[in-house]
Amino acid sequence: MREIKIHIKFNSYTSHKQIVTDLTPIFTASKEDKVNIQIDLNVDRFLYSDFLILVVAAVRHLRANEIPVSGNIKCNPDNDKVKYASRVNFFKLLGLDYKEKNARKSSKGKFTELTPYNNENVDAIFNKIRAILIANVEIILEVQQLLDYCMYEIMDNVINHSALPLKYGGNGWCCAQLFPQSNEIRLLICDTGIGIHKALSQHPKSKYKDINEKEAITLCSQKDVTNGEGMGFGLFATSEFIKQNGGEMTVYSGKHFAHTSNGQVTTGSGMYWQGTFVYLRINTQNSVDYKKIMPEGHSLPDDYQFFLEKTFGFSDDLW
């Protein structure tokens, strides 16, 4: 039996890769081990929900596999960052008792809580993200629809591919946050499943059975790359969108990642994340020529504008 000690210090993180480095030992644990996690939430910078959700996903992975986990959180309950962590359900999802002092107001159109999803609730959860991605973005309707398409494809990939051969058996986590002052949206979709390499190489219909993990990360955002179950278009369309939009995208799986920034894609290696996460930073004021991305002949459904107007309504406050 091993005792695995994890130290999470949010004030020191500026990238998801740094968090993965500290979380990696979690994915080596077995039922005979004990995992102790110490979390420091005392931060003097903004606390991003897409950082918090990786910790939640890793801890819930331990519990789902019946691996003993203990620990504590160091925080000042009067700190605004700690209040934000509570508002997006960080403490609740870790099973910790934290009493909020403020009455909650709607998050609709502004952010989502750290949220688990599966095949049964993916549509409802996606609509919450859709309200942030679409209704706040001052760009042409066709581009809004492209965002809509890309996000659903990424979430659907988790359900369809993270638990193969059990199609539709996967589950994941997601979060999104609008930053109106900086005109950007940050979101992250993750799972702790089999990862991109196994999803591409081990499916019986796949033509990529001989690739390694680095090759799988390089290929996954290219057009028509699929394990035989899908079109191989979702991550490609998202990557092309991010290039035109001037945003950022990171696809991290296993020990490798692909990062899109300034219109360029680079690959690299790091510590281990079991499964896959996709992080996006979208510039809400930068338009995109969707015709360069979507297949020829693609057109906007006649009822799409009506759907948007009917679905979304907004409030102004976090609490």
C-alpha positions as CSV (number, residue, x, y, z in Angstrom):
1,M,0.0,0.0,0.0
2,R,1.2,3.5,-0.9
3,E,0.3,6.9,0.5
4,I,0.2,9.3,-2.4
5,K,0.4,13.0,-1.4
6,I,-0.9,15.7,-3.7
7,H,-0.4,19.4,-3.2
8,I,-2.6,21.8,-5.3
9,K,-1.6,25.4,-5.0
10,F,-3.8,27.5,-7.3
11,N,-1.8,30.7,-6.8
12,S,1.1,29.1,-8.7
13,Y,-0.8,28.0,-11.8
14,T,-0.8,29.8,-15.0
15,S,-1.5,26.9,-17.3
16,H,-3.4,23.6,-17.3
17,K,-0.2,21.7,-17.9
18,Q,1.0,22.8,-14.5
19,I,-2.1,21.4,-12.8
20,V,-1.7,18.1,-14.7
21,T,1.8,17.8,-13.4
22,D,0.6,18.0,-9.8
23,L,-2.4,15.7,-10.5
24,T,-0.6,13.0,-12.4
25,P,0.1,10.7,-9.4
26,I,-3.6,10.3,-8.8
27,F,-3.9,8.3,-12.0
28,T,-1.3,5.7,-10.7
29,A,-3.3,4.9,-7.6
30,S,-5.0,1.6,-7.0
31,K,-7.6,0.4,-4.4
32,E,-4.8,-0.6,-2.1
33,D,-3.4,2.9,-2.0
34,K,-4.4,6.0,0.0
35,V,-4.5,9.4,-1.6
36,N,-4.2,12.6,0.4
37,I,-4.8,15.9,-1.3
38,Q,-4.0,19.3,0.1
39,I,-5.6,22.2,-1.7
40,D,-4.6,25.9,-1.2
41,L,-7.2,28.2,-2.5
42,N,-5.6,31.4,-1.2
43,V,-4.9,33.2,-4.5
44,D,-4.2,36.8,-5.5
45,R,-5.1,36.3,-9.2
46,F,-8.3,35.3,-10.9
47,L,-9.4,31.7,-10.1
48,Y,-10.5,30.1,-13.4
49,S,-13.2,27.5,-13.3
50,D,-11.3,25.6,-16.1
51,F,-8.5,25.1,-13.5
52,L,-10.9,24.0,-10.8
53,I,-12.7,21.4,-12.9
54,L,-9.5,19.4,-13.5
55,V,-9.1,18.9,-9.8
56,V,-12.7,17.9,-9.4
57,A,-12.6,15.4,-12.3
58,A,-9.4,13.8,-10.8
59,V,-10.8,13.5,-7.3
60,R,-14.1,12.1,-8.6
61,H,-12.1,9.6,-10.7
62,L,-10.6,8.3,-7.5
63,R,-14.0,7.9,-5.8
64,A,-15.5,6.3,-8.9
65,N,-12.8,3.6,-8.7
66,E,-13.2,3.2,-4.9
67,I,-9.7,4.5,-4.1
68,P,-9.6,6.1,-0.6
69,V,-9.0,9.8,-0.7
70,S,-8.7,12.4,2.1
71,G,-7.4,15.9,2.5
72,N,-8.3,19.4,3.3
73,I,-8.6,22.9,1.8
74,K,-6.8,26.0,3.0
75,C,-8.9,29.1,2.2
76,N,-10.3,32.3,3.5
77,P,-14.1,32.1,3.3
78,D,-14.4,35.9,2.9
79,N,-12.1,35.9,-0.1
80,D,-13.9,36.6,-3.4
81,K,-12.0,33.8,-5.2
82,V,-13.2,31.3,-2.6
83,K,-16.8,32.5,-3.0
84,Y,-16.5,32.0,-6.7
85,A,-15.2,28.5,-6.2
86,S,-18.2,27.8,-4.1
87,R,-20.6,29.4,-6.6
88,V,-19.4,27.0,-9.4
89,N,-19.9,24.1,-6.9
90,F,-16.2,23.2,-6.3
91,F,-16.7,22.4,-2.6
92,K,-20.0,20.6,-3.2
93,L,-18.5,18.3,-5.9
94,L,-15.6,17.5,-3.6
95,G,-18.0,16.6,-0.9
96,L,-17.0,19.4,1.4
97,D,-19.3,21.4,3.6
98,Y,-19.1,25.1,2.8
99,K,-21.9,27.6,3.7
100,E,-22.4,30.3,1.2
101,K,-23.3,33.7,2.7
102,N,-25.0,35.1,-0.5
103,A,-28.2,34.0,-2.1
104,R,-27.5,32.6,-5.6
105,K,-28.8,34.3,-8.7
106,S,-29.0,32.7,-12.2
107,S,-25.8,31.9,-14.0
108,K,-27.6,31.8,-17.4
109,G,-25.7,33.3,-20.2
110,K,-22.7,34.2,-18.0
111,F,-21.2,30.9,-16.8
112,T,-21.9,27.3,-16.0
113,E,-21.1,25.6,-12.8
114,L,-18.6,22.7,-12.8
115,T,-20.9,20.2,-14.3
116,P,-20.9,16.4,-14.9
117,Y,-22.7,15.1,-18.0
118,N,-23.5,11.8,-19.8
119,N,-25.7,10.6,-22.6
120,E,-28.8,11.2,-20.5
121,N,-28.3,14.9,-19.7
122,V,-25.9,16.1,-22.4
123,D,-28.6,18.1,-24.2
124,A,-29.7,20.1,-21.1
125,I,-26.1,20.8,-20.1
126,F,-25.1,21.8,-23.7
127,N,-28.0,24.3,-23.7
128,K,-26.4,26.1,-20.7
129,I,-23.1,26.3,-22.6
130,R,-24.9,27.3,-25.8
131,A,-26.4,30.3,-23.9
132,I,-22.9,31.6,-23.2
133,L,-21.3,30.7,-26.5
134,I,-24.0,32.1,-28.8
135,A,-26.2,34.7,-27.3
136,N,-23.4,36.9,-26.0
137,V,-21.3,36.7,-29.2
138,E,-21.6,39.8,-31.4
139,I,-20.9,38.0,-34.7
140,I,-22.9,36.8,-37.6
141,L,-25.5,34.1,-37.1
142,E,-23.7,31.5,-39.3
143,V,-20.6,31.8,-37.0
144,Q,-22.8,31.4,-33.9
145,Q,-24.1,28.2,-35.5
146,L,-20.5,27.0,-36.1
147,L,-19.7,27.5,-32.4
148,D,-22.8,25.6,-31.6
149,Y,-21.8,22.7,-33.8
150,C,-18.2,22.5,-32.6
151,M,-19.1,22.4,-28.9
152,Y,-21.7,19.7,-29.3
153,E,-19.3,17.6,-31.3
154,I,-16.6,17.8,-28.5
155,M,-19.1,16.9,-25.8
156,D,-20.5,14.1,-27.9
157,N,-16.9,12.7,-28.4
158,V,-16.7,12.2,-24.7
159,I,-19.9,10.2,-24.6
160,N,-19.1,8.1,-27.7
161,H,-15.3,7.5,-27.4
162,S,-14.1,7.8,-23.8
163,A,-15.6,4.4,-22.7
164,L,-15.2,2.3,-25.8
165,P,-16.3,-0.3,-26.7
166,L,-19.4,0.8,-24.7
167,K,-20.7,3.4,-27.2
168,Y,-22.7,6.2,-25.6
169,G,-21.3,5.0,-22.2
170,G,-18.8,7.8,-21.6
171,N,-19.2,10.6,-19.1
172,G,-17.4,13.9,-18.7
173,W,-17.2,17.3,-17.1
174,C,-17.6,20.8,-18.5
175,C,-17.5,24.4,-17.5
176,A,-17.7,27.8,-19.3
177,Q,-17.3,31.4,-18.3
178,L,-17.9,34.7,-20.1
179,F,-15.5,37.6,-19.5
180,P,-17.3,40.6,-20.9
181,Q,-14.5,43.1,-20.0
182,S,-11.9,41.2,-22.0
183,N,-14.3,40.0,-24.7
184,E,-13.6,36.3,-24.3
185,I,-15.1,33.0,-23.3
186,R,-13.1,30.3,-21.5
187,L,-14.4,26.7,-21.4
188,L,-13.1,23.2,-20.8
189,I,-14.6,19.8,-21.5
190,C,-12.8,16.8,-20.0
191,D,-13.1,13.1,-19.1
192,T,-11.0,10.5,-17.4
193,G,-11.7,7.8,-19.9
194,I,-9.5,5.8,-22.3
195,G,-7.9,8.8,-24.1
196,I,-7.5,9.8,-27.7
197,H,-4.8,7.3,-28.5
198,K,-6.8,4.2,-27.5
199,A,-10.0,5.6,-29.0
200,L,-8.3,6.0,-32.3
201,S,-6.1,2.9,-32.3
202,Q,-8.2,0.2,-30.5
203,H,-11.6,0.5,-32.2
204,P,-12.1,-2.4,-34.6
205,K,-13.2,-0.1,-37.4
206,S,-10.2,2.2,-37.1
207,K,-7.5,2.5,-39.8
208,Y,-5.1,4.0,-37.2
209,K,-4.2,0.9,-35.3
210,D,-0.5,1.4,-35.5
211,I,-0.1,5.0,-34.4
212,N,1.5,6.1,-31.2
213,E,0.1,8.6,-28.7
214,K,1.9,11.6,-30.1
215,E,0.7,10.8,-33.6
216,A,-2.8,10.4,-32.3
217,I,-2.7,13.9,-30.7
218,T,-1.3,15.4,-34.0
219,L,-4.0,13.6,-36.1
220,C,-7.1,14.2,-33.9
221,S,-7.6,17.8,-35.1
222,Q,-7.2,17.0,-38.8
223,K,-10.1,16.6,-41.2
224,D,-11.6,13.2,-41.7
225,V,-9.7,11.5,-38.9
226,T,-12.0,9.1,-37.1
227,N,-11.9,5.7,-35.5
228,G,-14.7,4.7,-37.8
229,E,-17.6,5.8,-35.7
230,G,-17.8,9.5,-36.6
231,M,-17.1,11.9,-39.4
232,G,-13.8,13.1,-38.1
233,F,-14.9,16.8,-38.4
234,G,-15.7,18.1,-34.9
235,L,-12.1,18.8,-33.6
236,F,-11.0,19.9,-37.1
237,A,-13.8,22.5,-37.3
238,T,-13.1,23.7,-33.8
239,S,-9.3,24.0,-34.5
240,E,-10.0,26.0,-37.7
241,F,-12.4,28.2,-35.9
242,I,-9.8,29.0,-33.2
243,K,-7.2,29.8,-35.8
244,Q,-9.4,32.3,-37.6
245,N,-10.8,33.7,-34.3
246,G,-7.3,34.3,-32.8
247,G,-8.2,32.3,-29.7
248,E,-6.5,29.4,-28.0
249,M,-7.2,25.6,-28.0
250,T,-5.5,22.8,-26.1
251,V,-6.2,19.1,-26.6
252,Y,-4.5,17.1,-23.9
253,S,-4.6,13.3,-23.6
254,G,-2.2,10.9,-21.9
255,K,1.2,12.5,-21.9
256,H,0.8,14.6,-25.1
257,F,-1.0,17.8,-26.1
258,A,-1.7,19.9,-29.1
259,H,-1.9,23.7,-28.6
260,T,-3.4,26.1,-31.1
261,S,-2.4,29.8,-30.7
262,N,-1.8,32.7,-33.1
263,G,-3.1,30.5,-35.9
264,Q,-0.4,27.8,-35.4
265,V,-0.6,24.3,-33.9
266,T,2.3,23.0,-31.8
267,T,2.5,19.6,-30.1
268,G,4.4,18.7,-26.9
269,S,4.6,16.3,-24.1
270,G,4.0,16.6,-20.4
271,M,2.9,14.6,-17.4
272,Y,-0.1,12.2,-17.5
273,W,-3.8,13.0,-17.7
274,Q,-6.0,9.9,-17.9
275,G,-8.5,10.6,-20.6
276,T,-8.8,13.8,-22.5
277,F,-9.5,17.5,-22.0
278,V,-10.2,20.2,-24.5
279,Y,-9.7,23.8,-23.4
280,L,-10.9,26.8,-25.5
281,R,-10.4,30.5,-25.2
282,I,-12.7,32.3,-27.7
283,N,-12.5,36.0,-28.7
284,T,-16.1,37.2,-28.8
285,Q,-15.3,40.2,-31.0
286,N,-13.4,38.4,-33.7
287,S,-15.5,37.1,-36.6
288,V,-14.8,34.0,-38.6
289,D,-15.5,33.0,-42.2
290,Y,-17.5,29.9,-41.6
291,K,-17.6,29.1,-45.3
292,K,-13.9,28.2,-45.2
293,I,-14.6,25.6,-42.5
294,M,-17.9,24.0,-43.1
295,P,-18.5,21.6,-46.0
296,E,-19.6,23.1,-49.3
297,G,-23.3,23.6,-49.5
298,H,-23.8,24.0,-45.8
299,S,-26.6,26.4,-45.0
300,L,-28.3,27.8,-41.9
301,P,-31.6,26.2,-40.9
302,D,-34.6,28.5,-41.4
303,D,-35.7,28.1,-37.7
304,Y,-32.3,28.7,-36.1
305,Q,-32.8,32.4,-35.4
306,F,-36.2,31.6,-33.9
307,F,-34.6,29.0,-31.7
308,L,-32.1,31.4,-30.3
309,E,-34.6,34.1,-29.6
310,K,-37.0,31.6,-27.9
311,T,-34.4,29.9,-25.8
312,F,-32.2,32.5,-24.1
313,G,-32.9,35.1,-21.4
314,F,-30.4,36.7,-19.1
315,S,-29.8,38.3,-15.7
316,D,-26.9,40.6,-14.8
317,D,-25.5,39.3,-11.5
318,L,-23.4,36.4,-10.3
319,W,-25.2,36.2,-7.0
